[in-house]
Amino acid sequence: MGAEGEREELSRLVQQLPDEDVPAVLSDLRRRLESVRSWPPAFFGIEPGDGTRVGADHDEILAEGFGR
């Protein structure tokens, strides 16, 4: 079964859910979708420049509190 068929089955199953189960299933689905994270993470590129200073000066950066 391809993705299109699986989506049709999912839609059919959702329609069969008892009303009292909808909030829990919806919550689970939202949680699953939120776990998909974009790449790169937001912290990439927070240090100005090409990144070589971070590698060369990592001890100094960590001693400064690493962004605190």
N, C-alpha and C positions, 0 to 999 in steps of 0.2 A: 504494500500500500504506500503510495507516495504522500508527499506533504499535503497535497490538496485533499486527498481522501481522508487523511488523518485530521485535518481541520474540520472537514464535514462531520466526521465522527465526534470530534470534540464538541462541536456546536450541537449535535444531536444529544449528546450526553448532558450538556449544560441545560438544555431544555427539559430534560427528565429529572433534574435535581429537585428534591423537595425544597420548598421555600426556606425552611429552617436551616438547611445545609449551605445555602448560597453565601452567607457572610464568611463562613470558615473557608470555603473553597476560593472565594474571591480574595481573601486575605493571603492564602497560600500562593495563589497565582501572582499577586502583587509582589510578595516577598521574593519569589523566584525571579521575576523580571528586574527587581531592584538589584539583585546580586550580579547582574550582568554589568560590568564596569567598563567604562570607556578607557581607551589607551591613547596616549600615555596618561598616567595619573596626574592630578592637579599639581603635585609637588615637583614634577619635572620642570626644569628650567627656572626654578626660583632664584638661583644664583646667577648674577649677570655674567656675561662672557661666554666662552665656548666650552666651559666645564673643566678645563685643565687646572684652574686654580683650586677647584674643589678637591681634585685628586692630589695635587701637590701640597696643599695646605690643610689636609683633613684633620691633623692633630690640632691645629690652631682653631679651626672651625668648630670642632667638637668641644674644645676647651671654652669657647665663647658661649656655649649652651645650645648650639645647633638649632638656632631659630627661636629660642625662648625670649 
